[in-house]
Amino acid sequence: MTDFDVGIVVAKPAEEDAALGIGESWEPVRYPGALDYQKGIIEGYRTILLRCFEQGSVYSALATTDLIRYFSPSLIVLLGVAAGYPGETSQGDVVVGSLVCCYEYEKVEDDETEHELRSYPSDDYFLNVARRLEKDLLEVPCSPPEPATTRVKVGPIATGSKVVASAEFRGEIRKTNRKLLALEMEAEGVAAAASHAYPRKPFLVIKGISDFADSVSKGARERGDPKDTVRDQWQKYASTASATVLKRFLQLTKDSLEFPAPRTPGSEPVATTLDPPKARETEFLQLQARQASLRLGALDLRSKFFPEILWHEKNRKKNLYRDDSEQDEQIILPWVDDPIGPDLLRQLEKDARDRLLESKEGRCRLSRDEEKALKDCVENLNSTRYPRLVAPPTKVFLGSGVKSTVLQVPIADSYYGFTLIMERKIDLPSANLLRDSHQLNSLAVRIAVTFERDGQHWLEFQQRSDKNFTYREAWDVTAAGYIDREKHKDPDDPQRLSPWVASKEEIHEEAGISRADLRYRDAFCFFGVGMNVPTGQLDILGTCKVNAPPDPDRPTISRKVKGYDRCVLEPFEIARFLESKVYWVPTALVTLVLVLEMYGFERQAIENAFSRLHDRLFLEPYQRIG
């Protein structure tokens, strides 16, 4: 099933109607054995909506768990109504929960009852966006039953299994947290399911205030009592207000780096020329932290992909980028003037030398690996120029003359010594400062070679040797290596670095395939940039096809390669091959998915084949298997 951007959970028909009212293109989705879902679009975000069977946290937890399992939304939102606290909120206000506080847990003894408060914090980034809505009155597209002004307030929300219509009990709940703004019944289930999912899913609780949980605003009514009609009208208004806040929230995030709305065909920005990119390292680091790890059903690929929209493209053949200016879809690596400051470089070198001296004089203890890492870092701070990625890769549409699409991967100068900070986990004050402010991992290429034999497509693999510091003896696609500023210049434009040249050289050096079989640019296709979650390594992922099958018995020519193997390019064959080898570089799996799609296999077919692998592969560094 396709991943969604936003998953909405509601508990009442009025809440469901309000959510449907802020979106478009809704259509039902039937899933075996459970709930009825509806999918649609809200402010450009692919949205999946479901209503729980009943009110309460048990049903909301079950619904949210199914929502994550089947549709994997990037953000989960609980919409609907809640009771407010007089003086803190007014009827019609909307509360966005900064903290979900569960008041039902108690320790009961003979002479006293002690509350055991459990809580779930909401995601900081999404809360900061919601706080931008607090300063203005909210315009709700329907009228309240009584005159009211509607405001957005961010604060803690209490949740439990009781329908509360008692001012006294409402006050007792507030003793658990004096800052409570509202109380309701479903938030614990949503928060617990989202927080305990793997990977964790960010969630938001957005609730409109329909009453005050007292006998006046929520007490029992006789059938036909006019106050009963007013209460229903407040529930409708509060539901609509909460949905309106979600709509405004998504309007604020859809052009952000942290949570952008996917572009739909025809909505992409079109430029006539490519503007020089700017360094946006801090934003890119935040985006990396915000984005969830890629999944195929239950299988966590331990990877991320940039730009993420390209991972979700359904037609892979129309999203292949070549290092060729004559092609309609191109990949370029524009330079950005953003060197790492010399003061930071000097401080890092000083910190490393001081730590080594302290170890030599017996003032601290370093392991052999730690000592070697510091020495290697110092030695490589001014040598081996491997560029780093300094802004999010972006897809740009050019509309001048023949329309074309450019995948921009902005790079800046760097050195292998900075990569070692991440690769060897170097712990120094200056190293930690650099890690927080710069993308230190050097940019690499990871390339899969395919060929035809006996009427079938095959894919060539390599096993890394124990000379690799990370992923020793792990399996990988055909070749991978850092882009080198001196070795990988474009022969047609020496001012540019060429992913084609980098890929060609790595394939020759690691896989032993002749350069003569790799000389054509248009035989190489690139998909985007993959990120290895355990190490932070960033790779331009791609593939190329060679005319002649590589000799299966050829000797390895690189000290970094232990051996070779190959497999038929078909989802279930690849899945069996992955399982047989056990230990893999994470972004190799992402590359395989993209190559399979390029050869016409549907994502669902690939997911079906790979689904059994979720607990059968090792994807972490520094492991020896077997």
C-alpha positions as CSV (number, residue, x, y, z in Angstrom):
1,M,0.0,0.0,0.0
2,T,1.3,3.5,-0.8
3,D,2.7,5.5,2.0
4,F,0.8,8.6,3.1
5,D,1.9,11.9,4.4
6,V,-0.9,12.5,6.9
7,G,-3.0,10.0,8.8
8,I,-6.1,11.3,10.5
9,V,-7.9,9.6,13.4
10,V,-11.4,10.6,14.5
11,A,-14.0,9.1,16.9
12,K,-17.3,10.6,15.9
13,P,-19.3,11.1,12.7
14,A,-19.3,15.0,13.1
15,E,-15.5,14.8,13.4
16,E,-15.2,12.7,10.3
17,D,-17.5,15.1,8.3
18,A,-15.3,18.0,9.4
19,A,-12.1,16.3,8.2
20,L,-13.6,15.4,4.9
21,G,-14.6,19.1,4.5
22,I,-11.0,20.3,4.4
23,G,-9.9,17.9,1.7
24,E,-10.6,16.8,-1.8
25,S,-10.6,13.8,-4.1
26,W,-11.8,11.5,-1.3
27,E,-12.5,7.9,-2.1
28,P,-13.0,4.8,0.1
29,V,-10.3,2.3,0.7
30,R,-11.2,-1.2,1.8
31,Y,-8.7,-3.1,3.8
32,P,-9.3,-6.8,4.8
33,G,-10.7,-7.5,8.2
34,A,-10.8,-4.1,9.7
35,L,-11.8,-0.5,9.4
36,D,-13.1,1.5,6.4
37,Y,-10.6,4.2,5.3
38,Q,-10.9,7.2,3.0
39,K,-8.0,8.6,1.1
40,G,-7.8,12.1,-0.3
41,I,-5.7,15.2,-0.6
42,I,-5.4,18.1,1.9
43,E,-3.2,21.0,0.9
44,G,-1.3,18.8,-1.4
45,Y,-0.6,16.1,1.3
46,R,-1.7,12.5,0.6
47,T,-4.1,11.8,3.5
48,I,-5.7,8.7,4.9
49,L,-8.6,9.1,7.3
50,L,-10.4,6.6,9.5
51,R,-13.0,6.7,12.2
52,C,-12.7,4.4,15.3
53,F,-15.3,1.8,16.0
54,E,-16.0,3.4,19.4
55,Q,-14.8,6.2,21.6
56,G,-11.9,5.6,24.0
57,S,-8.2,5.0,24.0
58,V,-8.4,1.2,23.4
59,Y,-10.2,1.7,20.1
60,S,-8.0,4.7,19.1
61,A,-4.9,2.6,19.8
62,L,-6.1,-0.3,17.7
63,A,-7.1,2.1,14.9
64,T,-3.8,3.9,14.9
65,T,-1.8,0.7,15.0
66,D,-3.6,-0.5,11.9
67,L,-3.2,2.9,10.2
68,I,0.6,2.7,10.7
69,R,0.9,-0.9,9.7
70,Y,-1.0,-0.6,6.5
71,F,-0.4,3.0,5.3
72,S,2.7,4.3,7.2
73,P,1.7,8.0,7.4
74,S,4.5,10.4,8.1
75,L,2.4,12.3,10.6
76,I,-0.6,11.1,12.6
77,V,-3.2,13.7,13.7
78,L,-6.1,13.1,16.1
79,L,-8.9,15.5,15.3
80,G,-12.2,16.2,17.1
81,V,-13.8,17.6,20.2
82,A,-12.7,17.9,23.9
83,A,-13.8,19.5,27.1
84,G,-12.1,22.7,28.2
85,Y,-11.2,24.3,31.4
86,P,-13.1,27.5,32.1
87,G,-10.8,30.5,32.4
88,E,-8.2,28.8,30.3
89,T,-10.3,28.1,27.2
90,S,-13.6,29.1,25.7
91,Q,-16.1,27.1,23.8
92,G,-15.0,27.0,20.2
93,D,-11.3,27.4,21.0
94,V,-8.9,24.8,19.6
95,V,-6.3,23.2,21.8
96,V,-3.2,21.6,20.2
97,G,-1.7,19.2,22.7
98,S,1.9,19.8,23.7
99,L,1.7,16.9,26.1
100,V,-0.8,14.0,26.3
101,C,-1.3,13.4,30.1
102,C,-3.0,10.1,31.0
103,Y,-4.8,10.4,34.3
104,E,-6.4,6.9,34.7
105,Y,-3.3,5.2,36.2
106,E,-3.5,4.9,40.0
107,K,-2.0,3.1,42.9
108,V,-4.8,2.1,45.2
109,E,-4.0,1.4,48.9
110,D,-6.3,0.9,51.9
111,D,-6.2,4.5,53.0
112,E,-5.2,6.5,49.9
113,T,-5.1,6.6,46.1
114,E,-2.0,7.8,44.4
115,H,-2.1,9.0,40.8
116,E,0.7,7.7,38.5
117,L,0.9,10.2,35.7
118,R,2.0,8.9,32.3
119,S,2.6,11.4,29.4
120,Y,3.6,11.5,25.8
121,P,5.2,14.7,24.3
122,S,4.3,15.9,20.9
123,D,7.0,16.6,18.3
124,D,8.8,19.9,18.8
125,Y,8.8,20.9,15.1
126,F,5.1,20.5,14.6
127,L,4.3,22.2,17.9
128,N,6.4,25.2,16.8
129,V,4.4,25.4,13.6
130,A,1.1,25.2,15.7
131,R,2.3,28.0,17.9
132,R,2.4,30.3,14.9
133,L,-1.4,30.0,14.8
134,E,-1.8,31.2,18.4
135,K,-1.5,35.0,17.7
136,D,-4.5,35.4,15.4
137,L,-8.2,34.7,15.7
138,L,-9.3,31.6,13.8
139,E,-11.8,32.0,11.0
140,V,-14.1,28.9,11.1
141,P,-16.2,28.2,8.0
142,C,-19.4,27.8,10.0
143,S,-21.2,29.7,12.7
144,P,-21.2,28.8,16.4
145,P,-24.6,28.3,18.2
146,E,-23.7,31.3,20.4
147,P,-21.4,34.3,19.8
148,A,-17.8,33.3,20.2
149,T,-14.3,34.2,19.1
150,T,-12.1,31.2,18.3
151,R,-8.4,31.0,19.2
152,V,-5.7,28.4,19.0
153,K,-3.9,27.4,22.2
154,V,-1.0,25.0,22.7
155,G,-0.7,23.2,26.0
156,P,-1.2,19.9,27.8
157,I,-4.3,17.7,27.3
158,A,-5.6,15.2,29.8
159,T,-6.9,11.9,28.5
160,G,-8.8,9.0,30.0
161,S,-11.6,6.5,29.5
162,K,-14.4,8.5,31.3
163,V,-17.1,10.7,29.8
164,V,-16.7,13.5,32.4
165,A,-19.7,15.7,33.3
166,S,-18.6,16.8,36.7
167,A,-16.8,20.1,37.5
168,E,-15.5,18.5,40.7
169,F,-13.9,15.6,38.9
170,R,-12.6,17.9,36.2
171,G,-10.8,19.8,39.0
172,E,-9.4,16.6,40.5
173,I,-7.8,15.7,37.1
174,R,-6.2,19.2,36.9
175,K,-4.4,18.5,40.1
176,T,-2.2,16.1,38.1
177,N,-1.0,19.0,35.9
178,R,-2.0,22.6,36.7
179,K,-1.4,23.7,33.0
180,L,-4.0,21.4,31.5
181,L,-6.2,23.1,28.9
182,A,-8.5,20.3,27.9
183,L,-9.6,16.7,28.6
184,E,-10.8,14.0,26.2
185,M,-10.8,10.2,25.6
186,E,-8.7,9.1,22.6
187,A,-5.4,10.8,22.8
188,E,-3.6,8.2,24.9
189,G,-4.3,5.4,22.3
190,V,-3.0,7.5,19.4
191,A,0.0,8.8,21.3
192,A,1.0,5.3,22.6
193,A,0.6,3.6,19.2
194,A,2.6,6.4,17.4
195,S,5.3,6.6,20.1
196,H,5.9,2.8,20.2
197,A,5.8,2.3,16.5
198,Y,9.1,1.5,14.8
199,P,10.3,3.9,13.6
200,R,8.4,6.3,15.9
201,K,5.7,8.3,14.2
202,P,5.2,12.0,15.2
203,F,1.7,12.8,16.3
204,L,-0.5,15.9,16.9
205,V,-3.7,16.1,19.0
206,I,-5.9,18.9,17.7
207,K,-9.2,19.3,19.6
208,G,-12.0,21.9,19.5
209,I,-13.6,22.8,22.8
210,S,-17.3,21.8,22.7
211,D,-18.1,21.9,26.5
212,F,-16.6,22.2,29.9
213,A,-17.1,18.6,31.3
214,D,-19.7,19.8,33.8
215,S,-23.4,19.2,34.4
216,V,-24.4,22.5,32.8
217,S,-22.7,22.1,29.4
218,K,-22.6,18.3,29.2
219,G,-25.2,16.9,31.7
220,A,-28.0,14.6,30.8
221,R,-30.8,16.1,28.7
222,E,-34.4,15.0,28.1
223,R,-35.1,14.1,24.5
224,G,-36.0,17.3,22.6
225,D,-34.5,19.6,25.1
226,P,-33.3,22.7,23.2
227,K,-30.0,22.6,25.1
228,D,-29.4,19.2,23.6
229,T,-29.5,20.8,20.1
230,V,-27.1,23.5,21.2
231,R,-24.7,20.9,22.5
232,D,-24.8,19.1,19.2
233,Q,-24.2,22.4,17.4
234,W,-21.2,23.1,19.6
235,Q,-19.8,19.6,18.8
236,K,-20.2,20.4,15.1
237,Y,-18.6,23.8,15.4
238,A,-15.7,22.5,17.5
239,S,-15.1,19.6,15.1
240,T,-15.0,22.1,12.2
241,A,-12.6,24.4,14.1
242,S,-10.2,21.5,14.8
243,A,-10.2,20.5,11.1
244,T,-9.6,24.2,10.1
245,V,-6.6,24.3,12.4
246,L,-5.2,21.2,10.6
247,K,-5.7,22.9,7.2
248,R,-4.0,26.1,8.3
249,F,-1.2,24.0,9.9
250,L,-0.6,22.1,6.6
251,Q,-0.6,25.4,4.7
252,L,2.3,26.5,6.8
253,T,4.3,23.3,6.4
254,K,3.7,22.4,2.8
255,D,6.7,24.5,1.5
256,S,9.0,23.7,4.4
257,L,12.1,21.5,4.3
258,E,11.0,19.6,7.3
259,F,7.5,18.5,6.1
260,P,7.0,19.5,2.5
261,A,3.9,18.6,0.6
262,P,4.6,16.3,-2.4
263,R,4.4,18.0,-5.8
264,T,1.6,16.8,-8.1
265,P,2.0,16.7,-11.8
266,G,1.7,20.2,-13.2
267,S,2.2,21.9,-9.8
268,E,6.0,21.9,-9.8
269,P,7.8,25.2,-9.9
270,V,9.2,25.9,-13.4
271,A,12.4,27.9,-13.9
272,T,14.0,29.2,-17.1
273,T,17.5,29.1,-15.7
274,L,19.2,27.3,-12.8
275,D,19.9,29.7,-10.0
276,P,23.2,29.1,-8.1
277,P,22.3,27.0,-5.0
278,K,23.1,28.3,-1.5
279,A,24.5,26.4,1.5
280,R,21.6,25.3,3.8
281,E,23.4,22.8,6.0
282,T,21.5,23.5,9.2
283,E,18.2,23.1,7.4
284,F,19.4,19.9,5.7
285,L,20.6,18.4,9.0
286,Q,17.1,19.2,10.5
287,L,15.5,17.6,7.5
288,Q,17.6,14.4,8.0
289,A,16.6,14.3,11.6
290,R,12.9,14.9,10.9
291,Q,12.5,12.4,8.0
292,A,11.5,8.8,8.9
293,S,13.4,5.8,7.8
294,L,12.2,4.2,4.6
295,R,10.1,1.0,4.9
296,L,8.8,-1.8,2.8
297,G,5.9,-3.0,4.9
298,A,7.5,-4.4,8.1
299,L,11.1,-4.2,6.7
300,D,12.9,-1.1,7.9
301,L,15.5,-0.2,5.2
302,R,17.6,1.8,7.7
303,S,17.9,4.5,5.0
304,K,16.5,7.8,4.0
305,F,16.1,9.3,0.5
306,F,16.5,12.8,-0.9
307,P,14.5,14.4,-2.3
308,E,11.9,12.2,-0.6
309,I,9.3,12.8,-3.3
310,L,11.4,10.8,-5.8
311,W,11.1,7.7,-3.5
312,H,7.3,7.9,-3.9
313,E,7.2,8.3,-7.7
314,K,5.1,5.6,-9.3
315,N,6.7,5.8,-12.7
316,R,10.4,5.1,-12.1
317,K,11.3,5.1,-15.8
318,K,10.3,8.8,-16.0
319,N,12.5,9.7,-13.0
320,L,15.9,8.6,-14.1
321,Y,18.6,11.3,-14.2
322,R,21.7,11.1,-16.4
323,D,25.0,13.0,-16.2
324,D,24.5,14.3,-19.7
325,S,23.5,17.8,-20.7
326,E,21.8,16.5,-23.9
327,Q,19.2,14.5,-21.8
328,D,15.8,15.9,-20.7
329,E,16.5,14.5,-17.1
330,Q,19.9,15.5,-15.8
331,I,21.8,15.3,-12.6
332,I,24.3,18.0,-11.8
333,L,26.6,18.7,-8.8
334,P,26.9,22.5,-8.6
335,W,29.6,23.9,-6.4
336,V,28.7,26.1,-3.4
337,D,31.4,28.4,-1.9
338,D,31.0,27.2,1.7
339,P,34.3,25.9,3.0
340,I,34.6,24.8,6.6
341,G,36.1,27.7,8.5
342,P,39.9,27.6,9.1
343,D,39.4,28.4,12.8
344,L,37.3,25.3,13.3
345,L,39.8,23.2,11.3
346,R,42.7,24.5,13.5
347,Q,40.8,23.9,16.7
348,L,39.9,20.3,15.6
349,E,43.6,19.6,14.9
350,K,44.6,21.1,18.2
351,D,42.0,19.1,20.1
352,A,43.1,15.9,18.4
353,R,46.8,16.5,19.1
354,D,46.1,17.5,22.7
355,R,44.1,14.3,23.3
356,L,46.9,12.1,21.8
357,L,49.4,13.9,24.0
358,E,47.2,13.3,27.1
359,S,47.1,9.6,26.2
360,K,50.8,9.4,25.7
361,E,51.5,11.1,29.1
362,G,49.0,8.8,30.8
363,R,46.4,11.5,31.6
364,C,43.7,9.7,29.6
365,R,43.2,6.3,28.2
366,L,42.5,5.7,24.5
367,S,41.9,2.4,22.8
368,R,44.0,1.4,19.8
369,D,41.0,2.2,17.5
370,E,40.4,5.6,19.2
371,E,44.1,6.5,18.9
372,K,44.2,5.5,15.2
373,A,41.1,7.4,14.5
374,L,42.5,10.6,15.9
375,K,45.8,10.2,14.0
376,D,44.0,9.4,10.7
377,C,41.7,12.5,11.2
378,V,44.7,14.8,11.7
379,E,46.6,13.3,8.7
380,N,43.6,13.8,6.4
381,L,42.4,17.3,7.4
382,N,44.2,18.8,4.4
383,S,44.4,15.9,2.0
384,T,42.1,13.8,-0.1
385,R,39.5,16.3,-1.1
386,Y,36.1,14.6,-0.9
387,P,33.2,17.1,-1.3
388,R,30.2,17.2,1.1
389,L,26.6,17.8,0.4
390,V,25.6,21.2,1.8
391,A,21.9,21.6,0.9
392,P,18.9,19.3,0.2
393,P,19.0,17.7,-3.3
394,T,16.2,19.3,-5.3
395,K,14.2,18.5,-8.4
396,V,14.0,21.6,-10.6
397,F,11.9,22.0,-13.8
398,L,13.2,24.1,-16.6
399,G,10.7,25.6,-19.0
400,S,12.9,27.4,-21.5
401,G,12.8,25.8,-25.0
402,V,12.6,22.0,-24.5
403,K,11.3,21.3,-21.0
404,S,13.7,19.3,-18.9
405,T,14.2,18.3,-15.3
406,V,17.3,18.7,-13.3
407,L,18.3,17.0,-10.1
408,Q,20.5,19.4,-8.2
409,V,22.9,18.0,-5.7
410,P,24.8,21.0,-4.2
411,I,28.3,20.3,-2.9
412,A,31.1,22.2,-1.2
413,D,34.7,21.5,-0.5
414,S,35.7,19.2,2.3
415,Y,38.3,16.6,3.3
416,Y,38.4,13.0,4.3
417,G,39.4,14.0,7.8
418,F,36.0,15.5,8.4
419,T,34.3,12.3,7.2
420,L,36.3,10.4,9.8
421,I,34.6,12.4,12.6
422,M,31.4,10.6,11.7
423,E,32.8,7.3,10.5
424,R,35.0,6.7,13.6
425,K,32.7,8.5,16.0
426,I,35.4,10.9,17.2
427,D,34.4,12.6,20.5
428,L,36.1,16.0,20.8
429,P,34.5,19.4,21.7
430,S,35.4,20.8,18.2
431,A,34.3,17.6,16.5
432,N,30.9,17.7,18.3
433,L,30.5,21.4,17.3
434,L,31.3,20.5,13.6
435,R,28.9,17.6,13.8
436,D,26.0,19.8,14.9
437,S,26.6,22.5,12.3
438,H,27.9,20.8,9.2
439,Q,27.3,17.8,7.0
440,L,30.6,16.0,7.6
441,N,30.1,12.8,5.6
442,S,31.6,13.1,2.2
443,L,29.4,12.4,-0.8
444,A,29.8,9.0,-2.5
445,V,28.3,7.1,-5.4
446,R,26.7,3.6,-5.0
447,I,26.1,1.9,-8.3
448,A,24.5,-1.4,-9.3
449,V,25.6,-3.0,-12.6
450,T,23.1,-5.1,-14.6
451,F,23.6,-7.3,-17.6
452,E,21.7,-9.8,-19.7
453,R,22.4,-13.5,-19.9
454,D,20.2,-16.3,-21.3
455,G,17.4,-13.9,-21.9
456,Q,17.3,-12.7,-18.3
457,H,18.5,-9.5,-16.5
458,W,21.1,-10.1,-13.8
459,L,22.6,-7.9,-11.2
460,E,26.2,-8.0,-10.0
461,F,27.1,-7.8,-6.2
462,Q,30.3,-7.5,-4.2
463,Q,31.2,-8.4,-0.7
464,R,33.3,-5.9,1.2
465,S,36.6,-7.1,2.7
466,D,37.7,-6.6,6.3
467,K,39.7,-3.6,5.1
468,N,36.6,-1.5,5.3
469,F,36.2,0.3,8.6
470,T,32.4,0.3,8.5
471,Y,30.4,-2.7,7.2
472,R,33.3,-5.1,7.2
473,E,32.5,-8.1,5.1
474,A,29.0,-6.9,4.4
475,W,27.4,-7.4,1.0
476,D,26.7,-4.5,-1.3
477,V,25.7,-3.7,-4.9
478,T,28.4,-3.6,-7.5
479,A,30.6,-0.7,-6.4
480,A,30.7,2.3,-4.0
481,G,33.2,5.0,-3.2
482,Y,33.7,8.7,-2.4
483,I,33.6,11.3,-5.1
484,D,37.1,12.8,-5.4
485,R,37.6,16.4,-6.4
486,E,40.8,15.7,-8.3
487,K,40.0,12.3,-9.9
488,H,36.4,12.6,-10.9
489,K,36.2,15.8,-13.0
490,D,33.9,15.9,-16.0
491,P,36.0,15.5,-19.2
492,D,33.8,18.0,-21.0
493,D,33.9,20.6,-18.2
494,P,36.7,20.3,-15.7
495,Q,35.1,22.8,-13.4
496,R,32.4,20.2,-12.6
497,L,32.5,16.9,-10.9
498,S,30.9,14.0,-12.7
499,P,28.9,11.3,-11.0
500,W,29.3,9.3,-14.2
501,V,33.1,9.5,-14.0
502,A,33.0,8.6,-10.3
503,S,30.8,5.6,-10.9
504,K,32.8,4.4,-13.8
505,E,36.0,4.5,-11.9
506,E,34.6,2.8,-8.8
507,I,33.1,0.0,-11.0
508,H,36.5,-0.5,-12.7
509,E,38.5,-0.4,-9.5
510,E,36.2,-2.5,-7.3
511,A,34.4,-4.8,-9.7
512,G,37.2,-5.2,-12.2
513,I,34.9,-4.3,-15.2
514,S,36.8,-2.7,-18.1
515,R,36.5,1.0,-18.6
516,A,35.7,0.3,-22.3
517,D,32.4,-1.2,-21.2
518,L,31.6,1.9,-19.2
519,R,32.4,4.7,-21.6
520,Y,28.9,5.9,-22.4
521,R,27.2,8.4,-20.2
522,D,23.7,7.5,-21.2
523,A,24.2,4.0,-19.9
524,F,24.2,5.4,-16.3
525,C,21.0,6.4,-14.6
526,F,20.8,8.0,-11.2
527,F,17.8,8.0,-8.8
528,G,18.6,10.5,-6.0
529,V,20.6,10.6,-2.8
530,G,20.4,7.8,-0.2
531,M,21.4,8.2,3.4
532,N,22.6,5.3,5.6
533,V,20.8,5.9,8.9
534,P,23.3,4.1,11.2
535,T,26.3,6.1,9.9
536,G,24.9,9.2,8.2
537,Q,26.7,8.3,4.9
538,L,25.2,10.0,1.8
539,D,25.4,8.3,-1.6
540,I,24.2,9.2,-5.1
541,L,22.4,5.9,-6.0
542,G,22.4,4.7,-9.5
543,T,22.7,1.9,-12.0
544,C,24.3,1.1,-15.3
545,K,23.9,-1.7,-17.8
546,V,27.0,-3.4,-19.4
547,N,26.8,-5.4,-22.7
548,A,28.9,-8.4,-21.6
549,P,28.4,-10.4,-18.4
550,P,31.4,-9.9,-16.1
551,D,33.6,-13.0,-15.7
552,P,32.3,-14.7,-12.5
553,D,35.7,-16.2,-11.8
554,R,37.7,-13.0,-12.1
555,P,40.0,-12.2,-9.2
556,T,39.4,-9.2,-7.0
557,I,41.6,-6.2,-7.8
558,S,40.7,-4.0,-4.8
559,R,41.8,-4.7,-1.3
560,K,38.4,-3.4,-0.2
561,V,36.6,-6.2,-2.0
562,K,36.4,-9.8,-0.8
563,G,34.4,-11.4,-3.6
564,Y,31.6,-11.2,-6.1
565,D,28.3,-12.9,-6.8
566,R,25.2,-12.3,-9.0
567,C,21.5,-12.8,-9.0
568,V,18.6,-12.7,-11.4
569,L,16.8,-9.3,-11.4
570,E,13.4,-10.4,-10.0
571,P,11.9,-9.4,-6.7
572,F,11.6,-12.9,-5.1
573,E,15.0,-14.0,-6.4
574,I,16.6,-10.8,-5.0
575,A,14.8,-11.4,-1.7
576,R,16.2,-14.9,-1.4
577,F,19.7,-13.7,-2.3
578,L,19.5,-11.0,0.3
579,E,18.4,-13.5,2.9
580,S,21.2,-15.9,2.0
581,K,23.9,-13.3,2.5
582,V,22.4,-11.8,5.7
583,Y,24.7,-8.8,6.2
584,W,24.1,-5.7,4.0
585,V,24.8,-2.1,3.6
586,P,21.4,-0.4,4.0
587,T,21.5,1.9,1.0
588,A,22.3,-1.2,-1.2
589,L,18.7,-2.3,-0.4
590,V,17.3,1.1,-1.5
591,T,19.2,0.8,-4.7
592,L,17.8,-2.6,-5.4
593,V,14.2,-1.4,-4.9
594,L,14.8,1.4,-7.4
595,V,16.5,-0.8,-10.0
596,L,13.7,-3.3,-9.8
597,E,11.2,-0.5,-10.4
598,M,13.3,0.8,-13.3
599,Y,12.9,-2.7,-14.8
600,G,9.1,-2.5,-14.5
601,F,8.3,-4.2,-11.2
602,E,5.6,-2.6,-9.1
603,R,6.5,-1.4,-5.6
604,Q,3.8,-3.6,-4.1
605,A,5.3,-6.7,-5.8
606,I,8.7,-5.8,-4.4
607,E,7.2,-5.2,-0.9
608,N,5.5,-8.6,-1.0
609,A,8.8,-10.3,-1.9
610,F,10.8,-8.4,0.7
611,S,8.2,-8.6,3.5
612,R,9.7,-11.7,5.1
613,L,13.1,-10.1,5.5
614,H,12.3,-7.7,8.4
615,D,14.0,-9.9,11.0
616,R,16.4,-11.8,8.8
617,L,19.0,-9.1,7.7
618,F,21.7,-7.3,9.6
619,L,22.0,-3.7,8.5
620,E,24.2,-2.2,11.3
621,P,28.0,-1.4,11.0
622,Y,30.9,-3.1,12.7
623,Q,29.5,-6.6,12.6
624,R,31.0,-9.9,11.6
625,I,28.6,-12.5,10.6
626,G,29.3,-16.2,10.5
